[in-house]
Every structure is written in C-alpha cells, then in structure tokens.
Amino acid sequence: MSTVDDSSALEPHGRRWNVRPVRDDEFNGWSTLFRGYADFYQWELPESQEQKIWSWIHVDRVIDALVAVEVDGSGLEVGPLVGLAHLRAWVRPLRGTVNGYLDDLFVSADERGQGVVDAIFRALEELAVERDWPVIRWTTAHDNVRAQHVYDRYATRTTWVTYDMDVPSGDGRS
C-alpha cells in the first residue's frame, strides 16, 4: 500500500504525505512515534513490550502499522516518520463481517494540523476497501476532545459503552 497524494490533494501549507506500512528497518522512527503515543496517554512502555509489538507487526503479522512521511513534489519521502496507525482485523459475528479495528493513532505534536491525520484516514479507507472491511472502529479517551473533533469528520460516534475485564495471570500482570 502506498498513498501519495497528487497535486490536487495538497494538504494545508502545500504539504503532501505518504502513508504506508512501516518497514522493518524503521524501528527507531516507529519507536519514537509509539513512545509519543504512550506518553500522551501516560502509559509506561517497557522496551520488552515495544519489542513484542514490533514482532507482532513484522513476524507474527497480527497487526498492521502504517506510518506517515512527508513527500516532496516528485513523490520522494523527505524527513522523519510523523504519523502512526496500528490496526487489525476484527470480526462481527452478528453481522457476519470482518472489519478493521484502529488500536492506535498518533501524529507528532509539531505536525498536528498539517493534514497528516487526513492522509492517514484516506489510507485507512483504501485499506478497508482492499480488504473488504465495511467498518473501521476505534475508541478514544472521553477527554481527548481535540481528537474527537477530528474523528467526527470521518466517522459516526456510536452509543456503545466499552468495558475492560482484567484477567489475572500467573505472571502477575493485571
């Protein structure tokens, strides 16, 4: 998947973004974004967990990681990775469909408002069409109002209330 916007789809300030799967040689750039996401939610991210997620992306392939990078007028990538989306397949037995679930979405603080998230959502929509996913679903924190304003442009807020059931394990996690 590669989404490079043409000149008719320039983002604010004339910038363009390429959204594509993260390559296996981009651990450091991906890590910077994922750690930024964890910091935003004040979530401790041990290196071992980070390595596990990287393995899920490149070895087990249980999640997809898309990244956004600015491109120049000729479509060449310039600069660092600035946006990240983690997603996976999600089944809905009652509807008999396989859908997408967007677990994580993050844009570097200094690139927010520059069209990165718009490019990511266009790429997510392309991916959903390719995979025949009729829906992509996600959740966000109730106090993440800025993100909710963006999400309201792309999706319909549902009436569902989400619950997490913690399950004890032998390794002491909760």
Backbone as ProteinMPNN parsed JSONL, in Angstrom:
{"seq_chain_A": "MSTVDDSSALEPHGRRWNVRPVRDDEFNGWSTLFRGYADFYQWELPESQEQKIWSWIHVDRVIDALVAVEVDGSGLEVGPLVGLAHLRAWVRPLRGTVNGYLDDLFVSADERGQGVVDAIFRALEELAVERDWPVIRWTTAHDNVRAQHVYDRYATRTTWVTYDMDVPSGDGRS", "coords_chain_A": {"N_chain_A": [[0.847, -1.167, 0.0], [0.585, 2.132, -0.83], [0.205, 5.491, -0.44], [0.35, 8.282, -2.008], [-0.374, 11.55, -2.188], [-1.654, 13.399, -4.956], [-1.039, 16.516, -6.757], [-3.503, 17.742, -6.671], [-4.471, 17.166, -4.255], [-3.249, 18.506, -2.171], [-2.219, 19.112, 1.134], [-2.87, 21.32, 3.972], [-0.822, 24.247, 3.842], [0.485, 23.406, 1.6], [1.667, 20.897, 1.782], [2.441, 17.402, 1.361], [1.673, 13.95, 2.007], [2.877, 10.657, 2.473], [1.458, 7.6, 3.169], [2.071, 4.519, 4.468], [2.935, 1.001, 4.987], [4.996, 0.401, 7.836], [8.459, -0.082, 7.498], [10.758, -2.83, 8.064], [13.23, -1.829, 8.734], [12.83, 0.487, 10.103], [12.611, 0.764, 12.841], [13.48, 2.61, 14.866], [12.294, 5.118, 14.148], [9.584, 4.395, 14.194], [9.422, 3.619, 16.883], [9.862, 6.065, 18.191], [7.485, 7.417, 17.57], [5.563, 5.618, 18.663], [6.273, 5.659, 21.346], [5.725, 8.327, 21.849], [2.961, 8.262, 21.603], [2.339, 6.535, 23.777], [3.291, 8.14, 25.87], [1.525, 10.301, 25.65], [-0.825, 9.168, 26.609], [0.033, 8.681, 29.126], [1.254, 6.204, 29.701], [3.244, 3.586, 30.727], [5.858, 2.225, 28.852], [7.565, -0.432, 28.529], [10.727, -1.548, 27.184], [10.709, -4.249, 26.441], [8.028, -4.726, 25.872], [7.651, -3.04, 23.728], [9.336, -4.299, 21.87], [7.905, -6.667, 21.588], [5.538, -5.743, 20.345], [6.629, -4.804, 17.954], [7.451, -7.231, 16.895], [4.939, -8.404, 16.563], [4.096, -6.905, 14.426], [6.012, -7.378, 12.347], [6.776, -10.1, 12.371], [4.817, -11.987, 13.447], [2.63, -10.791, 12.284], [0.102, -9.866, 13.219], [-0.907, -7.408, 13.621], [-1.217, -4.39, 11.734], [0.987, -1.766, 10.911], [0.879, 1.448, 10.003], [2.605, 4.207, 8.668], [3.203, 7.734, 8.418], [4.782, 9.945, 6.198], [6.334, 12.888, 5.073], [6.262, 13.988, 1.668], [8.049, 15.17, -1.213], [7.611, 17.344, -4.109], [8.062, 15.564, -6.198], [7.304, 13.191, -5.192], [9.078, 11.871, -3.558], [10.075, 10.655, -0.392], [10.618, 12.774, 2.355], [12.246, 13.726, 5.266], [11.421, 12.718, 8.697], [9.465, 9.916, 10.064], [6.166, 10.813, 10.84], [3.594, 10.216, 11.581], [1.449, 7.645, 12.91], [-0.353, 4.61, 12.738], [-1.925, 1.869, 14.156], [-3.517, -1.094, 13.326], [-5.949, -3.744, 12.992], [-7.604, -6.806, 11.995], [-11.037, -7.405, 12.785], [-13.699, -9.271, 13.915], [-17.245, -9.439, 13.41], [-19.581, -11.287, 14.501], [-22.454, -11.21, 14.622], [-23.151, -9.658, 12.442], [-21.814, -10.961, 10.495], [-19.388, -10.168, 9.365], [-16.009, -9.195, 8.589], [-14.027, -6.722, 9.919], [-12.18, -3.63, 10.339], [-10.077, -2.679, 13.051], [-8.957, 0.089, 14.632], [-6.384, 0.481, 16.612], [-4.406, 2.264, 17.605], [-3.593, 5.656, 17.084], [-1.533, 8.215, 16.129], [0.007, 11.382, 15.834], [2.91, 13.271, 15.44], [3.47, 15.931, 17.714], [4.364, 18.426, 16.684], [3.518, 18.292, 14.083], [0.806, 18.226, 13.966], [-2.334, 19.284, 12.714], [-1.477, 19.699, 10.167], [-2.441, 18.137, 8.15], [-1.708, 15.489, 8.255], [-3.169, 13.523, 9.686], [-5.448, 13.442, 8.104], [-4.456, 12.331, 5.738], [-3.753, 9.839, 6.769], [-6.289, 8.8, 7.449], [-7.425, 8.641, 4.882], [-5.783, 6.667, 3.777], [-6.422, 4.544, 5.486], [-9.059, 4.138, 4.742], [-8.698, 3.311, 2.059], [-7.311, 0.903, 2.537], [-9.292, -0.512, 3.908], [-11.17, -0.827, 1.877], [-9.675, -2.428, 0.094], [-9.466, -4.737, 1.656], [-12.029, -5.458, 2.015], [-13.43, -4.577, 4.267], [-16.215, -3.457, 5.865], [-16.406, -1.617, 7.911], [-14.423, 0.463, 9.98], [-13.436, 0.606, 13.249], [-12.853, 2.41, 16.291], [-11.699, 3.495, 19.528], [-11.53, 6.228, 21.833], [-10.131, 8.262, 24.432], [-12.385, 9.744, 26.743], [-11.819, 12.371, 27.38], [-10.243, 13.296, 25.353], [-10.664, 15.553, 23.55], [-9.82, 17.126, 21.366], [-8.988, 15.175, 19.498], [-11.451, 13.911, 19.15], [-12.913, 15.859, 17.776], [-11.658, 15.76, 15.309], [-12.14, 13.064, 14.613], [-14.899, 13.091, 14.368], [-15.241, 14.134, 11.858], [-14.776, 12.001, 10.191], [-16.136, 9.712, 10.966], [-18.964, 8.101, 12.562], [-20.029, 8.705, 15.758], [-20.585, 6.211, 18.124], [-23.137, 4.641, 20.187], [-22.254, 2.844, 21.967], [-20.96, 1.553, 25.021], [-17.827, 0.98, 26.355], [-16.127, -1.707, 27.922], [-13.525, -3.032, 30.018], [-12.338, -6.085, 31.031], [-10.296, -7.108, 33.443], [-8.041, -9.77, 33.577], [-6.605, -12.011, 35.705], [-3.264, -13.347, 35.721], [-0.671, -15.85, 35.8], [1.748, -14.53, 35.724], [1.636, -12.215, 37.156], [0.641, -9.911, 35.984], [-1.917, -7.442, 35.395]], "CA_chain_A": [[0.0, 0.0, 0.0], [1.296, 3.403, -0.837], [-0.717, 6.568, -0.72], [0.983, 9.572, -2.201], [-1.371, 12.468, -2.722], [-1.21, 14.177, -6.107], [-1.074, 17.956, -6.505], [-4.862, 18.193, -6.412], [-4.827, 16.799, -2.884], [-2.287, 19.083, -1.248], [-2.695, 19.379, 2.48], [-2.589, 22.709, 4.353], [0.552, 24.714, 3.668], [1.051, 22.784, 0.405], [2.44, 19.693, 2.112], [1.865, 16.108, 0.98], [2.064, 12.864, 2.903], [2.81, 9.276, 2.037], [1.089, 6.7, 4.257], [2.463, 3.182, 4.012], [3.365, 0.123, 6.084], [6.324, 0.657, 8.374], [9.442, -1.073, 7.055], [11.457, -3.472, 9.18], [14.43, -1.067, 9.085], [12.397, 1.773, 10.652], [12.25, 0.591, 14.249], [13.709, 3.823, 15.664], [11.255, 6.101, 13.837], [8.325, 3.855, 14.726], [9.524, 3.67, 18.336], [9.673, 7.455, 18.609], [6.048, 7.71, 17.495], [4.82, 4.786, 19.605], [6.56, 6.193, 22.678], [4.95, 9.568, 21.949], [1.579, 7.84, 21.858], [2.286, 6.046, 25.157], [3.455, 9.301, 26.746], [0.286, 11.077, 25.601], [-1.783, 8.51, 27.5], [0.732, 8.447, 30.39], [1.343, 4.757, 29.795], [4.62, 3.107, 30.731], [6.111, 1.342, 27.725], [8.875, -1.095, 28.667], [11.355, -1.94, 25.924], [10.275, -5.608, 26.089], [6.699, -4.618, 25.251], [7.881, -2.426, 22.428], [9.873, -5.353, 21.013], [6.804, -7.593, 21.317], [4.661, -5.114, 19.349], [7.383, -4.817, 16.691], [7.356, -8.61, 16.415], [3.562, -8.594, 16.071], [3.988, -6.227, 13.124], [6.879, -7.905, 11.305], [6.953, -11.548, 12.413], [3.505, -12.634, 13.581], [1.71, -10.066, 11.394], [-1.247, -9.807, 13.789], [-1.363, -6.03, 13.458], [-0.568, -3.589, 10.704], [1.45, -0.452, 11.35], [1.051, 2.402, 8.922], [3.312, 5.421, 9.057], [3.072, 8.863, 7.502], [6.035, 10.638, 5.925], [6.15, 13.951, 4.096], [6.883, 13.776, 0.36], [8.274, 16.388, -1.99], [6.822, 17.458, -5.331], [8.245, 14.409, -7.077], [6.828, 11.994, -4.5], [10.12, 11.272, -2.726], [9.906, 10.895, 1.034], [11.574, 13.698, 2.971], [12.019, 13.889, 6.693], [11.168, 11.548, 9.538], [8.093, 9.439, 10.231], [5.46, 11.788, 11.679], [2.286, 9.701, 11.97], [1.412, 6.209, 13.143], [-1.649, 3.964, 12.969], [-1.912, 0.413, 14.338], [-4.852, -1.634, 13.125], [-6.046, -5.203, 12.852], [-8.929, -7.316, 11.635], [-11.959, -7.571, 13.911], [-14.886, -9.935, 13.376], [-18.55, -9.121, 13.989], [-20.392, -12.458, 14.191], [-23.862, -10.89, 14.407], [-23.283, -9.122, 11.081], [-21.118, -11.841, 9.559], [-18.377, -9.402, 8.628], [-14.692, -8.902, 9.134], [-13.86, -5.273, 9.87], [-10.912, -3.154, 10.852], [-10.072, -2.015, 14.353], [-7.837, 1.016, 14.761], [-5.981, 0.469, 18.015], [-3.605, 3.42, 17.979], [-3.395, 6.69, 16.069], [-0.716, 9.266, 16.731], [0.746, 12.296, 14.963], [3.864, 14.09, 16.202], [2.853, 17.182, 18.156], [4.717, 19.545, 15.812], [2.924, 18.105, 12.751], [-0.655, 18.235, 14.067], [-2.953, 20.376, 11.977], [-0.817, 19.822, 8.867], [-3.052, 17.214, 7.192], [-1.197, 14.126, 8.409], [-4.256, 12.62, 10.073], [-6.338, 13.292, 6.94], [-3.809, 11.356, 4.854], [-3.873, 8.522, 7.403], [-7.66, 8.303, 7.295], [-7.625, 8.237, 3.477], [-5.101, 5.381, 3.607], [-7.223, 3.546, 6.182], [-10.218, 3.852, 3.902], [-8.2, 2.496, 0.943], [-7.015, -0.425, 3.062], [-10.575, -1.153, 4.199], [-11.752, -1.23, 0.595], [-8.873, -3.567, -0.379], [-9.712, -5.919, 2.485], [-13.48, -5.658, 2.097], [-13.9, -4.253, 5.607], [-17.254, -2.439, 5.766], [-16.313, -0.677, 9.031], [-13.243, 0.565, 10.839], [-13.886, 1.105, 14.548], [-11.829, 2.754, 17.264], [-12.141, 4.194, 20.73], [-10.604, 7.239, 22.321], [-10.435, 8.706, 25.791], [-13.503, 10.695, 26.789], [-11.327, 13.739, 27.497], [-9.407, 13.62, 24.203], [-11.632, 16.337, 22.775], [-9.232, 17.524, 20.081], [-9.088, 14.029, 18.594], [-12.86, 13.659, 18.849], [-13.327, 16.799, 16.724], [-11.137, 15.211, 14.048], [-12.839, 11.813, 14.335], [-16.27, 13.409, 13.952], [-15.228, 14.4, 10.411], [-14.574, 10.76, 9.454], [-16.903, 8.568, 11.445], [-20.125, 8.369, 13.395], [-19.86, 8.3, 17.159], [-21.579, 5.188, 18.458], [-23.733, 4.73, 21.526], [-21.755, 1.723, 22.761], [-20.092, 1.798, 26.163], [-16.772, -0.02, 26.323], [-15.663, -2.237, 29.203], [-12.329, -3.876, 30.052], [-12.335, -7.044, 32.126], [-8.938, -7.549, 33.744], [-7.952, -11.206, 33.829], [-5.324, -12.295, 36.371], [-2.441, -14.401, 35.123], [0.399, -16.347, 36.665], [2.952, -13.688, 35.706], [1.42, -11.061, 37.998], [0.089, -8.746, 35.278], [-3.367, -7.262, 35.596]], "C_chain_A": [[0.888, 1.224, 0.0], [0.323, 4.479, -1.244], [0.069, 7.857, -0.811], [-0.047, 10.464, -2.853], [-0.811, 13.193, -3.93], [-1.412, 15.665, -5.81], [-2.482, 18.473, -6.251], [-5.288, 17.905, -4.979], [-3.799, 17.334, -1.887], [-2.948, 19.363, 0.09], [-2.448, 20.855, 2.799], [-1.103, 23.021, 4.198], [1.245, 24.019, 2.503], [1.848, 21.521, 0.649], [1.676, 18.442, 1.687], [2.45, 15.025, 1.863], [1.926, 11.531, 2.217], [2.479, 8.438, 3.273], [1.285, 5.29, 3.734], [2.801, 2.31, 5.209], [4.776, 0.496, 6.551], [7.26, -0.461, 7.914], [10.184, -1.643, 8.248], [12.762, -2.777, 9.55], [14.091, 0.284, 9.722], [11.982, 1.685, 12.128], [12.381, 1.897, 15.029], [12.643, 4.888, 15.407], [9.9, 5.675, 14.369], [8.308, 3.974, 16.242], [9.305, 5.085, 18.862], [8.192, 7.812, 18.613], [5.256, 6.91, 18.532], [5.054, 5.257, 21.043], [5.837, 7.528, 22.888], [3.492, 9.284, 22.25], [1.419, 7.375, 23.309], [2.412, 7.206, 26.141], [2.176, 10.136, 26.801], [-0.74, 10.502, 26.574], [-1.165, 8.158, 28.862], [0.804, 6.95, 30.708], [2.805, 4.346, 29.74], [4.791, 2.083, 29.613], [7.496, 0.722, 27.864], [9.417, -1.514, 27.298], [10.9, -3.333, 25.483], [8.896, -5.599, 25.42], [6.812, -4.028, 23.853], [8.405, -3.47, 21.433], [8.784, -6.362, 20.642], [5.88, -7.025, 20.233], [5.348, -5.126, 17.987], [7.339, -6.209, 16.06], [5.95, -8.914, 15.887], [3.391, -7.992, 14.679], [4.751, -6.992, 12.049], [7.078, -9.413, 11.29], [5.597, -12.249, 12.421], [2.451, -12.035, 12.656], [0.265, -10.084, 11.903], [-1.793, -8.388, 13.797], [-0.601, -5.395, 12.307], [-0.136, -2.279, 11.344], [1.663, 0.397, 10.111], [1.757, 3.622, 9.475], [3.099, 6.486, 7.987], [4.406, 9.587, 7.429], [5.743, 11.722, 4.9], [6.851, 13.58, 2.794], [7.044, 15.116, -0.342], [7.433, 16.358, -3.261], [6.955, 16.297, -6.285], [7.809, 13.103, -6.413], [7.873, 11.294, -3.66], [9.896, 11.633, -1.263], [11.018, 11.795, 1.546], [11.24, 13.807, 4.45], [11.671, 12.59, 7.403], [9.72, 11.067, 9.45], [7.391, 10.391, 11.187], [4.089, 11.316, 12.135], [2.306, 8.192, 12.042], [-0.023, 5.749, 13.338], [-1.413, 2.463, 13.092], [-3.333, -0.083, 14.154], [-4.783, -3.129, 12.882], [-7.458, -5.568, 12.423], [-9.731, -7.564, 12.911], [-13.247, -8.167, 13.341], [-16.14, -9.521, 14.142], [-19.495, -10.273, 13.644], [-21.854, -12.125, 13.883], [-24.113, -10.368, 12.991], [-22.615, -9.997, 10.045], [-20.073, -11.123, 8.739], [-17.053, -9.377, 9.372], [-14.479, -7.419, 8.891], [-12.461, -4.911, 10.33], [-11.093, -2.536, 12.219], [-8.795, -1.196, 14.457], [-7.488, 1.108, 16.239], [-5.303, 1.765, 18.432], [-3.5, 4.373, 16.798], [-2.643, 7.835, 16.733], [-0.026, 10.07, 15.64], [1.663, 13.121, 15.86], [3.252, 15.45, 16.496], [3.149, 18.34, 17.199], [4.156, 19.42, 14.402], [1.39, 18.094, 12.799], [-1.208, 19.47, 13.367], [-2.364, 20.585, 10.594], [-1.364, 18.853, 7.821], [-2.579, 15.785, 7.307], [-2.336, 13.167, 8.717], [-5.244, 12.418, 8.922], [-5.767, 12.265, 5.975], [-3.902, 9.952, 5.443], [-5.281, 7.976, 7.232], [-7.973, 7.917, 5.848], [-6.979, 6.878, 3.232], [-5.872, 4.261, 4.308], [-8.442, 3.155, 5.353], [-9.826, 2.998, 2.699], [-7.955, 1.06, 1.383], [-8.31, -1.188, 3.342], [-11.248, -1.622, 2.915], [-11.008, -2.455, 0.053], [-9.214, -4.849, 0.363], [-11.194, -6.238, 2.664], [-13.993, -5.521, 3.527], [-14.979, -3.18, 5.489], [-17.155, -1.353, 6.846], [-14.89, -0.692, 9.579], [-13.738, 1.224, 12.119], [-12.671, 1.458, 15.4], [-12.483, 3.392, 18.478], [-11.114, 5.266, 21.047], [-11.025, 7.626, 23.729], [-11.527, 9.774, 25.755], [-13.035, 12.141, 26.867], [-10.391, 14.145, 26.356], [-10.263, 14.372, 23.179], [-11.08, 16.746, 21.421], [-9.346, 16.382, 19.071], [-10.54, 13.77, 18.213], [-13.373, 14.608, 17.768], [-12.854, 16.317, 15.353], [-11.943, 13.972, 13.669], [-14.261, 12.06, 13.858], [-16.359, 13.744, 12.465], [-15.222, 13.11, 9.595], [-15.508, 9.629, 9.827], [-18.093, 9.045, 12.276], [-19.844, 7.85, 14.797], [-20.962, 7.303, 17.497], [-22.134, 5.426, 19.864], [-23.217, 3.642, 22.449], [-20.848, 2.195, 23.878], [-19.083, 0.66, 26.204], [-16.361, -0.421, 27.736], [-14.379, -3.014, 29.002], [-12.442, -4.792, 31.261], [-10.891, -7.501, 32.322], [-8.958, -9.014, 34.137], [-6.604, -11.478, 34.484], [-4.583, -13.415, 35.648], [-1.347, -14.786, 36.105], [1.612, -15.448, 36.7], [2.78, -12.371, 36.471], [0.888, -9.827, 37.287], [-1.389, -8.623, 35.607], [-3.943, -6.472, 34.457]], "O_chain_A": [[1.844, 1.309, 0.771], [-0.317, 4.38, -2.291], [0.414, 8.454, 0.209], [-0.538, 10.169, -3.942], [0.362, 13.565, -3.946], [-1.898, 16.028, -4.739], [-2.641, 19.545, -5.667], [-6.349, 18.351, -4.542], [-3.514, 16.689, -0.878], [-4.098, 19.797, 0.154], [-1.875, 21.571, 1.978], [-0.247, 22.16, 4.401], [2.473, 24.039, 2.423], [2.634, 21.116, -0.207], [0.446, 18.421, 1.656], [3.554, 15.15, 2.393], [0.977, 11.298, 1.468], [3.144, 8.555, 4.303], [0.74, 4.913, 2.696], [2.939, 2.812, 6.324], [5.632, 0.861, 5.745], [6.898, -1.638, 7.94], [10.238, -1.026, 9.312], [13.352, -3.1, 10.582], [14.969, 1.135, 9.865], [11.12, 2.431, 12.592], [11.474, 2.253, 15.781], [12.142, 5.498, 16.352], [9.156, 6.484, 14.925], [7.303, 4.381, 16.825], [8.631, 5.273, 19.874], [7.703, 8.438, 19.553], [4.38, 7.457, 19.203], [4.132, 5.25, 21.858], [5.388, 7.818, 23.996], [2.865, 9.976, 23.052], [0.474, 7.774, 23.99], [1.703, 7.24, 27.147], [1.789, 10.62, 27.865], [-1.435, 11.241, 27.271], [-1.765, 7.429, 29.652], [0.47, 6.5, 31.804], [3.523, 4.717, 28.812], [3.966, 1.185, 29.452], [8.482, 1.276, 27.378], [8.653, -1.797, 26.376], [10.724, -3.577, 24.289], [8.641, -6.382, 24.506], [6.144, -4.473, 22.919], [7.962, -3.512, 20.285], [8.746, -6.853, 19.514], [5.487, -7.74, 19.311], [4.713, -5.426, 16.976], [7.206, -6.346, 14.844], [5.799, -9.604, 14.879], [2.633, -8.51, 13.858], [4.221, -7.236, 10.965], [7.514, -9.956, 10.275], [5.275, -13.01, 11.508], [1.487, -12.708, 12.291], [-0.674, -10.288, 11.132], [-2.995, -8.182, 13.959], [0.504, -5.81, 11.96], [-0.823, -1.751, 12.219], [2.519, 0.102, 9.277], [1.53, 4.02, 10.618], [2.85, 6.184, 6.819], [5.07, 9.816, 8.44], [4.983, 11.496, 3.958], [7.902, 12.938, 2.806], [6.291, 16.061, -0.105], [6.635, 15.442, -3.459], [6.064, 16.058, -7.1], [7.932, 12.031, -7.007], [7.601, 10.232, -3.1], [9.569, 12.774, -0.937], [12.192, 11.611, 1.224], [10.078, 13.963, 4.825], [11.633, 11.517, 6.801], [8.868, 11.718, 8.847], [7.944, 10.743, 12.229], [3.477, 11.951, 12.994], [3.07, 7.533, 11.338], [-0.813, 6.408, 14.014], [-0.775, 1.857, 12.231], [-4.259, 0.452, 14.764], [-3.725, -3.696, 12.609], [-8.378, -4.752, 12.48], [-9.181, -7.887, 13.963], [-13.817, -7.627, 12.393], [-16.103, -9.285, 15.35], [-20.144, -10.24, 12.598], [-22.433, -12.708, 12.967], [-25.172, -10.616, 12.415], [-22.817, -9.807, 8.846], [-19.884, -11.421, 7.56], [-16.988, -9.515, 10.594], [-14.72, -6.919, 7.793], [-11.659, -5.781, 10.667], [-12.13, -1.942, 12.514], [-7.69, -1.733, 14.378], [-8.204, 1.734, 17.02], [-5.596, 2.304, 19.5], [-3.338, 3.947, 15.654], [-3.064, 8.356, 17.766], [0.462, 9.517, 14.654], [1.244, 13.609, 16.909], [2.598, 16.048, 15.642], [2.265, 19.155, 16.934], [4.301, 20.342, 13.6], [0.748, 17.965, 11.756], [-0.624, 20.552, 13.423], [-2.714, 21.55, 9.915], [-0.815, 18.755, 6.724], [-3.009, 14.936, 6.526], [-2.458, 12.118, 8.084], [-5.816, 11.337, 8.782], [-6.498, 11.424, 5.452], [-4.105, 8.983, 4.711], [-5.449, 6.802, 6.902], [-8.712, 6.961, 5.615], [-7.56, 6.029, 2.555], [-5.964, 3.151, 3.784], [-8.804, 1.981, 5.277], [-10.542, 2.059, 2.352], [-8.341, 0.115, 0.694], [-8.407, -2.378, 3.044], [-11.834, -2.704, 2.88], [-11.637, -3.412, -0.398], [-9.246, -5.926, -0.232], [-11.558, -7.173, 3.376], [-14.882, -6.261, 3.947], [-14.675, -2.074, 5.043], [-17.756, -0.288, 6.707], [-14.242, -1.738, 9.631], [-14.381, 2.273, 12.079], [-11.598, 0.875, 15.246], [-13.653, 3.773, 18.456], [-9.975, 5.213, 20.585], [-12.145, 7.345, 24.155], [-11.576, 10.6, 24.844], [-13.765, 13.047, 26.466], [-9.807, 15.228, 26.394], [-10.54, 13.873, 22.088], [-11.804, 16.715, 20.426], [-9.751, 16.594, 17.928], [-10.825, 13.442, 17.061], [-14.181, 14.207, 16.931], [-13.568, 16.453, 14.359], [-12.381, 13.845, 12.526], [-14.772, 11.311, 13.026], [-17.434, 13.649, 11.873], [-15.618, 13.118, 8.43], [-15.653, 8.674, 9.064], [-18.204, 10.218, 12.636], [-19.468, 6.692, 14.983], [-22.132, 7.53, 17.189], [-21.664, 6.284, 20.611], [-23.678, 3.518, 23.583], [-20.062, 3.126, 23.703], [-19.461, -0.507, 26.098], [-16.262, 0.42, 28.629], [-14.16, -3.593, 27.938], [-12.622, -4.325, 32.386], [-10.331, -8.194, 31.473], [-9.792, -9.444, 34.934], [-5.564, -11.206, 33.885], [-5.189, -14.303, 35.049], [-1.136, -14.117, 37.117], [2.438, -15.57, 37.605], [3.662, -11.514, 36.443], [0.7, -8.79, 37.923], [-2.027, -9.582, 36.041], [-5.145, -6.21, 34.433]]}, "name": "protein", "num_of_chains": 1, "seq": "MSTVDDSSALEPHGRRWNVRPVRDDEFNGWSTLFRGYADFYQWELPESQEQKIWSWIHVDRVIDALVAVEVDGSGLEVGPLVGLAHLRAWVRPLRGTVNGYLDDLFVSADERGQGVVDAIFRALEELAVERDWPVIRWTTAHDNVRAQHVYDRYATRTTWVTYDMDVPSGDGRS"}
